[in-house]
Amino acid sequence: MRTPSATELLCAWERALSRPAALRGIAVLESCCPGTDGEELARLPIGQRDARLLELRSITFGPSVPCIAKCGFCGESLDVEFGLEEIRQRAPALEAGGVGALRVEAEGWEVRARLPNSLDLEAAAGARDAEEAKGILLSRCVESVAAPDGQTSPLEALPAQIIAAISDRMSEADPQGDVRLELNCPECGGEGVFVFDIGTYLWEELQAFAKSLMGEVHELAHAYSWSESDILNMSAQRRSYYLEMIGA
Protein backbone atom coordinates (compact mmCIF):
# COMPACT_ATOMS: atom_id res chain seq x y z
CA MET A 1 0.00 0.00 0.00
CA ARG A 2 1.47 3.37 -1.04
CA THR A 3 1.00 6.75 0.63
CA PRO A 4 -2.07 8.45 -0.89
CA SER A 5 -1.75 11.95 -2.35
CA ALA A 6 -3.60 14.97 -1.00
CA THR A 7 -6.03 14.69 -3.91
CA GLU A 8 -6.72 11.02 -3.15
CA LEU A 9 -7.35 11.77 0.52
CA LEU A 10 -9.74 14.57 -0.35
CA CYS A 11 -11.58 12.27 -2.79
CA ALA A 12 -11.70 9.58 -0.11
CA TRP A 13 -13.33 12.01 2.32
CA GLU A 14 -15.82 13.18 -0.30
CA ARG A 15 -16.75 9.64 -1.32
CA ALA A 16 -17.17 8.51 2.28
CA LEU A 17 -19.46 11.44 3.17
CA SER A 18 -22.40 9.84 1.36
CA ARG A 19 -21.82 6.37 2.85
CA PRO A 20 -23.33 4.95 6.05
CA ALA A 21 -20.89 5.06 8.98
CA ALA A 22 -20.24 1.31 8.78
CA LEU A 23 -19.11 1.62 5.14
CA ARG A 24 -16.99 4.77 5.33
CA GLY A 25 -13.82 2.77 5.88
CA ILE A 26 -14.53 0.86 2.67
CA ALA A 27 -14.96 4.12 0.74
CA VAL A 28 -11.64 5.40 2.12
CA LEU A 29 -9.82 2.21 1.13
CA GLU A 30 -11.35 2.31 -2.35
CA SER A 31 -10.14 5.86 -2.97
CA CYS A 32 -6.69 5.43 -1.43
CA CYS A 33 -5.94 1.98 -2.86
CA PRO A 34 -6.61 2.08 -6.62
CA GLY A 35 -7.57 -1.29 -8.06
CA THR A 36 -9.33 -2.52 -4.92
CA ASP A 37 -12.84 -3.93 -5.25
CA GLY A 38 -15.28 -2.18 -2.92
CA GLU A 39 -17.69 -5.11 -2.84
CA GLU A 40 -14.88 -7.50 -1.96
CA LEU A 41 -13.63 -5.14 0.77
CA ALA A 42 -17.14 -4.84 2.22
CA ARG A 43 -17.34 -8.62 2.60
CA LEU A 44 -14.01 -8.97 4.41
CA PRO A 45 -14.22 -9.90 8.10
CA ILE A 46 -14.00 -6.75 10.21
CA GLY A 47 -10.52 -7.59 11.46
CA GLN A 48 -9.14 -7.97 7.93
CA ARG A 49 -10.72 -4.67 6.92
CA ASP A 50 -9.32 -2.97 10.01
CA ALA A 51 -5.83 -4.36 9.38
CA ARG A 52 -5.86 -2.51 6.05
CA LEU A 53 -7.16 0.65 7.71
CA LEU A 54 -4.36 0.43 10.28
CA GLU A 55 -1.79 0.21 7.50
CA LEU A 56 -3.37 3.13 5.65
CA ARG A 57 -3.45 5.22 8.81
CA SER A 58 0.19 4.46 9.56
CA ILE A 59 1.48 5.58 6.17
CA THR A 60 -0.85 8.59 6.01
CA PHE A 61 -0.88 10.17 9.47
CA GLY A 62 1.85 8.18 11.23
CA PRO A 63 2.16 5.15 13.55
CA SER A 64 1.43 6.96 16.83
CA VAL A 65 -2.19 7.35 17.96
CA PRO A 66 -3.10 10.14 20.43
CA CYS A 67 -6.68 10.07 21.68
CA ILE A 68 -8.86 10.87 24.66
CA ALA A 69 -10.74 8.30 26.75
CA LYS A 70 -13.11 8.80 29.66
CA CYS A 71 -12.78 7.06 32.99
CA GLY A 72 -15.86 4.93 33.55
CA PHE A 73 -15.71 5.58 37.29
CA CYS A 74 -15.09 9.30 37.76
CA GLY A 75 -15.64 10.62 34.24
CA GLU A 76 -12.16 12.15 34.04
CA SER A 77 -10.82 12.68 30.50
CA LEU A 78 -7.62 10.70 29.98
CA ASP A 79 -4.94 11.39 27.39
CA VAL A 80 -4.04 8.08 25.77
CA GLU A 81 -1.30 7.47 23.23
CA PHE A 82 -0.10 4.20 21.76
CA GLY A 83 1.61 2.84 18.67
CA LEU A 84 -0.33 1.03 15.97
CA GLU A 85 2.08 -1.90 16.20
CA GLU A 86 0.93 -2.42 19.79
CA ILE A 87 -2.60 -3.23 18.67
CA ARG A 88 -1.89 -5.30 15.58
CA GLN A 89 -3.27 -8.80 16.04
CA ARG A 90 -2.49 -12.04 14.29
CA ALA A 91 -5.67 -13.93 13.51
CA PRO A 92 -5.58 -17.73 13.90
CA ALA A 93 -6.28 -19.96 10.92
CA LEU A 94 -9.95 -20.36 10.05
CA GLU A 95 -11.87 -23.41 8.98
CA ALA A 96 -12.25 -24.30 5.32
CA GLY A 97 -15.38 -22.99 3.67
CA GLY A 98 -14.61 -19.44 2.57
CA VAL A 99 -13.46 -16.16 4.06
CA GLY A 100 -14.30 -16.00 7.73
CA ALA A 101 -15.93 -19.45 7.91
CA LEU A 102 -16.46 -20.79 11.44
CA ARG A 103 -17.74 -23.93 13.12
CA VAL A 104 -18.84 -24.00 16.74
CA GLU A 105 -19.49 -27.30 18.55
CA ALA A 106 -20.71 -27.19 22.15
CA GLU A 107 -23.02 -29.33 24.28
CA GLY A 108 -24.04 -31.38 21.27
CA TRP A 109 -24.96 -28.37 19.14
CA GLU A 110 -23.14 -27.70 15.87
CA VAL A 111 -23.29 -24.24 14.33
CA ARG A 112 -21.77 -23.11 11.07
CA ALA A 113 -21.30 -19.39 10.69
CA ARG A 114 -19.05 -16.72 9.26
CA LEU A 115 -17.38 -13.66 10.73
CA PRO A 116 -19.29 -10.34 10.57
CA ASN A 117 -18.34 -7.92 7.81
CA SER A 118 -19.03 -4.25 7.06
CA LEU A 119 -22.37 -5.02 5.42
CA ASP A 120 -23.49 -6.81 8.58
CA LEU A 121 -22.50 -3.83 10.72
CA GLU A 122 -24.49 -1.55 8.43
CA ALA A 123 -27.54 -3.79 8.80
CA ALA A 124 -27.23 -3.76 12.60
CA ALA A 125 -26.65 0.00 12.81
CA GLY A 126 -30.38 0.75 12.96
CA ALA A 127 -31.01 -1.51 15.95
CA ARG A 128 -32.74 0.00 18.98
CA ASP A 129 -30.19 -1.39 21.43
CA ALA A 130 -27.13 -3.64 21.72
CA GLU A 131 -29.21 -6.77 22.21
CA GLU A 132 -31.16 -6.20 19.02
CA ALA A 133 -27.95 -5.43 17.12
CA LYS A 134 -26.44 -8.69 18.35
CA GLY A 135 -29.53 -10.57 17.15
CA ILE A 136 -29.28 -9.00 13.70
CA LEU A 137 -25.62 -9.94 13.40
CA LEU A 138 -26.31 -13.52 14.47
CA SER A 139 -29.21 -13.89 12.04
CA ARG A 140 -26.98 -12.74 9.18
CA CYS A 141 -23.83 -14.63 10.13
CA VAL A 142 -25.18 -18.01 11.34
CA GLU A 143 -25.59 -20.24 8.31
CA SER A 144 -26.83 -23.48 9.83
CA VAL A 145 -27.74 -24.95 13.23
CA ALA A 146 -27.86 -28.63 14.10
CA ALA A 147 -29.43 -29.63 17.43
CA PRO A 148 -27.99 -32.42 19.64
CA ASP A 149 -30.39 -34.88 17.99
CA GLY A 150 -28.85 -34.08 14.61
CA GLN A 151 -31.91 -32.27 13.31
CA THR A 152 -31.75 -28.85 11.68
CA SER A 153 -32.84 -26.24 14.17
CA PRO A 154 -33.84 -22.56 13.90
CA LEU A 155 -31.51 -19.95 15.31
CA GLU A 156 -34.12 -18.97 17.90
CA ALA A 157 -33.83 -22.42 19.50
CA LEU A 158 -30.19 -21.94 20.47
CA PRO A 159 -29.59 -21.80 24.24
CA ALA A 160 -27.99 -18.64 25.62
CA GLN A 161 -24.75 -20.46 26.41
CA ILE A 162 -24.37 -21.59 22.79
CA ILE A 163 -24.96 -18.06 21.53
CA ALA A 164 -22.27 -16.91 23.96
CA ALA A 165 -19.95 -19.62 22.60
CA ILE A 166 -20.54 -18.33 19.05
CA SER A 167 -19.68 -14.77 20.11
CA ASP A 168 -16.54 -16.00 21.89
CA ARG A 169 -15.47 -17.98 18.82
CA MET A 170 -15.95 -14.94 16.59
CA SER A 171 -13.82 -12.78 18.90
CA GLU A 172 -11.14 -15.47 19.05
CA ALA A 173 -11.08 -15.86 15.25
CA ASP A 174 -11.04 -12.13 14.49
CA PRO A 175 -9.12 -10.35 17.29
CA GLN A 176 -8.24 -7.34 15.13
CA GLY A 177 -11.94 -6.53 14.87
CA ASP A 178 -12.28 -5.85 18.62
CA VAL A 179 -9.31 -3.91 20.00
CA ARG A 180 -9.47 -3.16 23.73
CA LEU A 181 -6.85 -1.39 25.82
CA GLU A 182 -6.57 -1.50 29.59
CA LEU A 183 -6.61 1.91 31.29
CA ASN A 184 -5.72 3.08 34.79
CA CYS A 185 -7.17 6.42 35.88
CA PRO A 186 -4.58 8.54 37.72
CA GLU A 187 -7.37 10.56 39.39
CA CYS A 188 -9.44 7.83 41.04
CA GLY A 189 -7.30 4.73 40.48
CA GLY A 190 -10.11 3.01 38.57
CA GLU A 191 -9.22 0.32 36.04
CA GLY A 192 -11.19 0.12 32.84
CA VAL A 193 -11.15 -0.83 29.20
CA PHE A 194 -10.90 1.53 26.22
CA VAL A 195 -12.39 0.21 22.96
CA PHE A 196 -10.47 1.51 19.94
CA ASP A 197 -12.22 1.54 16.56
CA ILE A 198 -9.77 2.37 13.78
CA GLY A 199 -12.59 3.04 11.31
CA THR A 200 -14.14 5.77 13.44
CA TYR A 201 -10.77 7.21 14.47
CA LEU A 202 -9.40 7.40 10.92
CA TRP A 203 -12.63 8.95 9.64
CA GLU A 204 -12.45 11.73 12.24
CA GLU A 205 -8.82 12.39 11.30
CA LEU A 206 -9.69 12.43 7.61
CA GLN A 207 -12.55 14.87 8.26
CA ALA A 208 -10.20 17.28 10.04
CA PHE A 209 -7.52 16.89 7.35
CA ALA A 210 -9.98 17.51 4.48
CA LYS A 211 -11.44 20.66 6.06
CA SER A 212 -7.98 22.03 6.84
CA LEU A 213 -6.77 21.24 3.32
CA MET A 214 -9.76 22.92 1.70
CA GLY A 215 -9.08 25.97 3.88
CA GLU A 216 -5.54 26.09 2.49
CA VAL A 217 -6.83 25.72 -1.07
CA HIS A 218 -9.31 28.55 -0.51
CA GLU A 219 -6.65 30.88 0.90
CA LEU A 220 -4.06 30.16 -1.81
CA ALA A 221 -6.57 30.31 -4.65
CA HIS A 222 -7.84 33.65 -3.36
CA ALA A 223 -4.30 35.06 -3.09
CA TYR A 224 -2.76 33.69 -6.27
CA SER A 225 -5.71 32.61 -8.47
CA TRP A 226 -4.27 29.11 -8.70
CA SER A 227 -6.54 26.16 -9.50
CA GLU A 228 -7.46 23.54 -6.91
CA SER A 229 -5.52 20.85 -8.79
CA ASP A 230 -2.38 23.01 -8.94
CA ILE A 231 -2.54 23.66 -5.21
CA LEU A 232 -3.24 20.02 -4.31
CA ASN A 233 -0.33 18.87 -6.46
CA MET A 234 2.05 20.91 -4.30
CA SER A 235 3.74 19.30 -1.34
CA ALA A 236 2.41 20.17 2.09
CA GLN A 237 5.68 21.98 2.78
CA ARG A 238 5.34 24.25 -0.27
CA ARG A 239 1.73 25.07 0.59
CA SER A 240 2.85 25.94 4.09
CA TYR A 241 5.55 28.32 2.81
CA TYR A 242 3.11 30.12 0.53
CA LEU A 243 0.61 30.46 3.37
CA GLU A 244 3.34 31.97 5.56
CA MET A 245 4.11 34.55 2.88
CA ILE A 246 0.42 35.47 2.61
CA GLY A 247 0.28 36.04 6.35
CA ALA A 248 3.56 37.97 6.50
C-alpha positions in Angstrom: 0.0 0.0 0.0 1.5 3.4 -1.0 1.0 6.7 0.6 -2.1 8.4 -0.9 -1.8 11.9 -2.4 -3.6 15.0 -1.0 -6.0 14.7 -3.9 -6.7 11.0 -3.1 -7.3 11.8 0.5 -9.7 14.6 -0.4 -11.6 12.3 -2.8 -11.7 9.6 -0.1 -13.3 12.0 2.3 -15.8 13.2 -0.3 -16.8 9.6 -1.3 -17.2 8.5 2.3 -19.5 11.4 3.2 -22.4 9.8 1.4 -21.8 6.4 2.9 -23.3 4.9 6.1 -20.9 5.1 9.0 -20.2 1.3 8.8 -19.1 1.6 5.1 -17.0 4.8 5.3 -13.8 2.8 5.9 -14.5 0.9 2.7 -15.0 4.1 0.7 -11.6 5.4 2.1 -9.8 2.2 1.1 -11.4 2.3 -2.4 -10.1 5.9 -3.0 -6.7 5.4 -1.4 -5.9 2.0 -2.9 -6.6 2.1 -6.6 -7.6 -1.3 -8.1 -9.3 -2.5 -4.9 -12.8 -3.9 -5.3 -15.3 -2.2 -2.9 -17.7 -5.1 -2.8 -14.9 -7.5 -2.0 -13.6 -5.1 0.8 -17.1 -4.8 2.2 -17.3 -8.6 2.6 -14.0 -9.0 4.4 -14.2 -9.9 8.1 -14.0 -6.7 10.2 -10.5 -7.6 11.5 -9.1 -8.0 7.9 -10.7 -4.7 6.9 -9.3 -3.0 10.0 -5.8 -4.4 9.4 -5.9 -2.5 6.1 -7.2 0.6 7.7 -4.4 0.4 10.3 -1.8 0.2 7.5 -3.4 3.1 5.7 -3.5 5.2 8.8 0.2 4.5 9.6 1.5 5.6 6.2 -0.8 8.6 6.0 -0.9 10.2 9.5 1.8 8.2 11.2 2.2 5.2 13.6 1.4 7.0 16.8 -2.2 7.4 18.0 -3.1 10.1 20.4 -6.7 10.1 21.7 -8.9 10.9 24.7 -10.7 8.3 26.8 -13.1 8.8 29.7 -12.8 7.1 33.0 -15.9 4.9 33.6 -15.7 5.6 37.3 -15.1 9.3 37.8 -15.6 10.6 34.2 -12.2 12.2 34.0 -10.8 12.7 30.5 -7.6 10.7 30.0 -4.9 11.4 27.4 -4.0 8.1 25.8 -1.3 7.5 23.2 -0.1 4.2 21.8 1.6 2.8 18.7 -0.3 1.0 16.0 2.1 -1.9 16.2 0.9 -2.4 19.8 -2.6 -3.2 18.7 -1.9 -5.3 15.6 -3.3 -8.8 16.0 -2.5 -12.0 14.3 -5.7 -13.9 13.5 -5.6 -17.7 13.9 -6.3 -20.0 10.9 -9.9 -20.4 10.1 -11.9 -23.4 9.0 -12.2 -24.3 5.3 -15.4 -23.0 3.7 -14.6 -19.4 2.6 -13.5 -16.2 4.1 -14.3 -16.0 7.7 -15.9 -19.4 7.9 -16.5 -20.8 11.4 -17.7 -23.9 13.1 -18.8 -24.0 16.7 -19.5 -27.3 18.6 -20.7 -27.2 22.1 -23.0 -29.3 24.3 -24.0 -31.4 21.3 -25.0 -28.4 19.1 -23.1 -27.7 15.9 -23.3 -24.2 14.3 -21.8 -23.1 11.1 -21.3 -19.4 10.7 -19.0 -16.7 9.3 -17.4 -13.7 10.7 -19.3 -10.3 10.6 -18.3 -7.9 7.8 -19.0 -4.3 7.1 -22.4 -5.0 5.4 -23.5 -6.8 8.6 -22.5 -3.8 10.7 -24.5 -1.6 8.4 -27.5 -3.8 8.8 -27.2 -3.8 12.6 -26.6 0.0 12.8 -30.4 0.8 13.0 -31.0 -1.5 16.0 -32.7 0.0 19.0 -30.2 -1.4 21.4 -27.1 -3.6 21.7 -29.2 -6.8 22.2 -31.2 -6.2 19.0 -28.0 -5.4 17.1 -26.4 -8.7 18.3 -29.5 -10.6 17.1 -29.3 -9.0 13.7 -25.6 -9.9 13.4 -26.3 -13.5 14.5 -29.2 -13.9 12.0 -27.0 -12.7 9.2 -23.8 -14.6 10.1 -25.2 -18.0 11.3 -25.6 -20.2 8.3 -26.8 -23.5 9.8 -27.7 -24.9 13.2 -27.9 -28.6 14.1 -29.4 -29.6 17.4 -28.0 -32.4 19.6 -30.4 -34.9 18.0 -28.9 -34.1 14.6 -31.9 -32.3 13.3 -31.7 -28.9 11.7 -32.8 -26.2 14.2 -33.8 -22.6 13.9 -31.5 -19.9 15.3 -34.1 -19.0 17.9 -33.8 -22.4 19.5 -30.2 -21.9 20.5 -29.6 -21.8 24.2 -28.0 -18.6 25.6 -24.7 -20.5 26.4 -24.4 -21.6 22.8 -25.0 -18.1 21.5 -22.3 -16.9 24.0 -19.9 -19.6 22.6 -20.5 -18.3 19.1 -19.7 -14.8 20.1 -16.5 -16.0 21.9 -15.5 -18.0 18.8 -16.0 -14.9 16.6 -13.8 -12.8 18.9 -11.1 -15.5 19.0 -11.1 -15.9 15.3 -11.0 -12.1 14.5 -9.1 -10.3 17.3 -8.2 -7.3 15.1 -11.9 -6.5 14.9 -12.3 -5.9 18.6 -9.3 -3.9 20.0 -9.5 -3.2 23.7 -6.8 -1.4 25.8 -6.6 -1.5 29.6 -6.6 1.9 31.3 -5.7 3.1 34.8 -7.2 6.4 35.9 -4.6 8.5 37.7 -7.4 10.6 39.4 -9.4 7.8 41.0 -7.3 4.7 40.5 -10.1 3.0 38.6 -9.2 0.3 36.0 -11.2 0.1 32.8 -11.2 -0.8 29.2 -10.9 1.5 26.2 -12.4 0.2 23.0 -10.5 1.5 19.9 -12.2 1.5 16.6 -9.8 2.4 13.8 -12.6 3.0 11.3 -14.1 5.8 13.4 -10.8 7.2 14.5 -9.4 7.4 10.9 -12.6 8.9 9.6 -12.4 11.7 12.2 -8.8 12.4 11.3 -9.7 12.4 7.6 -12.5 14.9 8.3 -10.2 17.3 10.0 -7.5 16.9 7.4 -10.0 17.5 4.5 -11.4 20.7 6.1 -8.0 22.0 6.8 -6.8 21.2 3.3 -9.8 22.9 1.7 -9.1 26.0 3.9 -5.5 26.1 2.5 -6.8 25.7 -1.1 -9.3 28.6 -0.5 -6.6 30.9 0.9 -4.1 30.2 -1.8 -6.6 30.3 -4.6 -7.8 33.7 -3.4 -4.3 35.1 -3.1 -2.8 33.7 -6.3 -5.7 32.6 -8.5 -4.3 29.1 -8.7 -6.5 26.2 -9.5 -7.5 23.5 -6.9 -5.5 20.9 -8.8 -2.4 23.0 -8.9 -2.5 23.7 -5.2 -3.2 20.0 -4.3 -0.3 18.9 -6.5 2.1 20.9 -4.3 3.7 19.3 -1.3 2.4 20.2 2.1 5.7 22.0 2.8 5.3 24.2 -0.3 1.7 25.1 0.6 2.8 25.9 4.1 5.5 28.3 2.8 3.1 30.1 0.5 0.6 30.5 3.4 3.3 32.0 5.6 4.1 34.6 2.9 0.4 35.5 2.6 0.3 36.0 6.3 3.6 38.0 6.5 
